Amino acid sequence: MITIGKEYLQTVIRRLKYYKDIAEKAFEQLDEKDFHYMPNSASNSVAIIVQHMVGNMLSRFTNFLTEDGEKEWRQRDDEFEIHNYSRQQVIDLWEKGWKCCLDALESLHEEDLLKTIYIRKESLTVIDALNRQLAHYPHHIGQILYIGKMLKSEKWKSLSIPKGQSQQYNQSSEIKDPAKKY
């Protein structure tokens, strides 16, 4: 029997894997130089966004239940510096962060959901902390997609329902079950 807590954990993992997947589909459309494009000095490149997300994931999900989510060893300001990583280095960092995140999530049990954890000394239930990350990561993935669309313009392959095709999509007889994909 699936309980609400187990369903919640499965849903969190499934949604995060979905967002990971669409970011990776964006990466496939980007050239090496595209990972470092910055529209202006106040903006971040795809590489910098990935650096930040990975720093956040490693900090938040290393010893998730037992240590503050803002680790002393984290160098958050450095995450926003240009490191000129190659495309492959950015992708390797990405995988490292997601492995830490997903491994931690997959180790959680229903009884962990109401435990108190800390992020920057702020107490949160595990549910609240997970919801926080469910808002944070898609926010940055949206930035990655936007940069990709700007760079590729008409060559961009839509990662959702293409413009002008909503009705066709809605009338499709195919049942969409994200649980089967992830």
Secondary structure, 3 states (H helix, E strand, C coil): CCCHHHHHHHHHHHHHHHHHHHHHHHHHHCCCHHHHCCCCCCCCCHHHHHHHHHHHHHHHHCCCCCCCCCCCCCCHHHHCCCCCCCHHHHHHHHHHHHHHHHHHHHHCCHHHCCCEEEECCEEEEHHHHHHHHHHHHHHHHHHHHHHHHHHHHHHCCCCCCCCCCHHHHHCCCCCCCHHHHC
